[in-house]
Amino acid sequence: FFTEGNEDIARIEDYHSHNTARLDVEGMKKLLLKLRFIREDLGMEEKAKSAEIKSE
């Protein structure tokens, strides 16, 4: 039992699989296609040139 703290934060429900949106296969595809590297790997978008990494 606590007598100090922020009551609003204490009322916020934890994030878990029962209180979030669950995606079906089509929903997951749509979500993944928002990522550039996925679109690049699928040939839907030209691959971005990566910067050369130089070590000292």
URGI-V272161 format. One record per pair of residues at least 6 apart in sequence whose C-alpha atoms are under 8 Angstrom apart, sorted by the first residue. I is the first residue (numbers start at 1). GAP is how many residues later the second one is. Records with the same first field share a line. If there is no record, write none. Layout:
I = GAP  GAP
This chain:
32 = 6
33 = 6
36 = 9
37 = 10
39 = 6
40 = 6  7
41 = 6
